[in-house]
Amino acid sequence: MNSNKTNELIEFQNVSKNYKNLLALDKISFIINKGDVFGYIGPNGAGKTTTIKIIVGLIRDYSGIVYFNGKDISKNHYLIHKFIGYHPQDAGFQDWRTVNHVMYTFGLLSGLKGNVLEDKIQKTLDFVNLLDERNKKVKYLSGGTLQKLRLAQALINEPEILILDEPLSGLDPSSRYQIKNLIKLLSKQGKTILFSSHILSDVQDVANKVGILNRGKILRIGTPEELQNEFNIGNEIEIEYANDNEIFLNIDSLACIQTIDKLASYKQVLHLKPEFNLDSAINQILSFLIHNKSKIRNFRTIKPSLEDVYLKYVKGDNQ
Amino acid sequence: MNLRILFVDELKGFYKSKVMLILWFGMPFLTLLMHFLNPDLGELPVSILVALLISSIGGTLSAALLSTSIANEKSHHVYDLFLVKPVSRYSILLAKYFAVYLCLIIATGISLITGLIIDTCTSGSLPEYIIQNTLDSLSVSLAAMSISCSIGIFFGILVSSVPVAVILSVYIGNQVSAVSILTTTFIDFINPSMFSIIIGVITTVLFIGISIIVFNRKQF
């Protein structure tokens, strides 16, 4: 059976996977469209790597159907491999290889040869900033450089979709920044990307679609904005006063306020009730402050972050 | 096509390994040493002794090399990267087998030629019986080494722990390959070359076949 929806690149239909007594994936269904940067988030052990390994064909024993470009991947692995670039979470390379040799081997296996291959190696290593390291043996590379090499080998065949399993895990801040920038650059080039992480900030400013996975189940899928807006966990307002103006603790008498946090003698955060409209809450608070002749120096609303949304979903599911 | 790429690739990895350096340079050196130490070999020509030594040492080292390499690569998820390319799983194993076996054939060739040169220099000529016996020993050695290689692959695939894989492959490899060598010593009417080649091929096909089946069923 073929799925024939033109913009859909990957479609999971009720996919489940058991490891003996452990249900790793429980009837998950989702779609990744062409051009999407899909952030697949969930705590460790949620089933992210299992999902990814099903797409790339490392796990073949599962129930349900996975389509790639309308074709059932379980019957078309060899056809699909050339369209996929895969960056595994922790795959190693044989110690005797140099960076250049890694690229050469995976280029050959992807069907490239001769000058085309040489050219591709040069361009890809340049893109990930590894040209200077091309003659270095893999065993002497740092963690960040190894991640770049994993990314480079995934890019050698100019794949239609790039599948990155925890590409930022275990990296120092500088390497994280570099790899994240490379992912952003690839997404700007229009590449379809699926990347998993258990760290929300990795996904937040890169992905245009987010799937939250916990204990083998997809809890929610949407754009980061959709998730933030529709998951009603309430807004916050931060108010900063002049130094000689004590904060107003009795502001909690207002109907729109749930709780107050005092950050300093001149600064407080008001947590609004989720069911309350933000504009009317602001009107109420401003009226209260004007009526009390308070000297306001700063007043800003804080929207719930994707991390708040994620924690709420995962925490709610675990309970 | 991809089997050839993988074979050349594995060859590049193996020929520079310490084990192969020992075989390529150590065995001819040992042959020369045998000549200068002049041990009492009775009627046994140096070239035949070399064949027996090579099959024993080469088989043991190659079994250890292959099982270590495969068990290590499994635990470091090296195959994850290969299997997402258009590469069949059996070609990964066959490439390893052929690469190591070719290295062993070259090492055996170098050592045997050294042995034959020594025999020629010692006796002033190279009698036909020495050539015949050396060829017999060569086929027995190659069969024994093939068995050891296939058993190295088998335990590398089957066992996760590197030390356990090495111990099992060396021990079982030596026991099974001894069958192809010793049987010809005890049973006179068997043609040693033919017998060892048949046993070698059957055992190799059996162990590599089972390894491929296990590897094909493995979920990564």
Chai-1 contact restraints between the chains, C-beta under 6 A:
chainA,res_idxA,chainB,res_idxB,connection_type,confidence,min_distance_angstrom,max_distance_angstrom,comment,restraint_id
A,V56,B,V84,contact,1.0,0.0,6.0,A-B,restraint_1
A,L58,B,F220,contact,1.0,0.0,6.0,A-B,restraint_2
A,I59,B,Q219,contact,1.0,0.0,6.0,A-B,restraint_3
A,D61,B,Q219,contact,1.0,0.0,6.0,A-B,restraint_4
A,Y78,B,P86,contact,1.0,0.0,6.0,A-B,restraint_5
A,H81,B,K85,contact,1.0,0.0,6.0,A-B,restraint_6
A,H81,B,P86,contact,1.0,0.0,6.0,A-B,restraint_7
A,Y86,B,V84,contact,1.0,0.0,6.0,A-B,restraint_8
A,P88,B,D80,contact,1.0,0.0,6.0,A-B,restraint_9
A,D90,B,H77,contact,1.0,0.0,6.0,A-B,restraint_10
A,A91,B,H77,contact,1.0,0.0,6.0,A-B,restraint_11
A,A91,B,D80,contact,1.0,0.0,6.0,A-B,restraint_12
A,A91,B,L81,contact,1.0,0.0,6.0,A-B,restraint_13
A,G92,B,H76,contact,1.0,0.0,6.0,A-B,restraint_14
A,G92,B,V78,contact,1.0,0.0,6.0,A-B,restraint_15
A,Q94,B,G13,contact,1.0,0.0,6.0,A-B,restraint_16
A,W96,B,G13,contact,1.0,0.0,6.0,A-B,restraint_17
A,T105,B,D9,contact,1.0,0.0,6.0,A-B,restraint_18
A,L108,B,I5,contact,1.0,0.0,6.0,A-B,restraint_19
A,L109,B,K85,contact,1.0,0.0,6.0,A-B,restraint_20
A,L109,B,V87,contact,1.0,0.0,6.0,A-B,restraint_21
A,S110,B,K85,contact,1.0,0.0,6.0,A-B,restraint_22
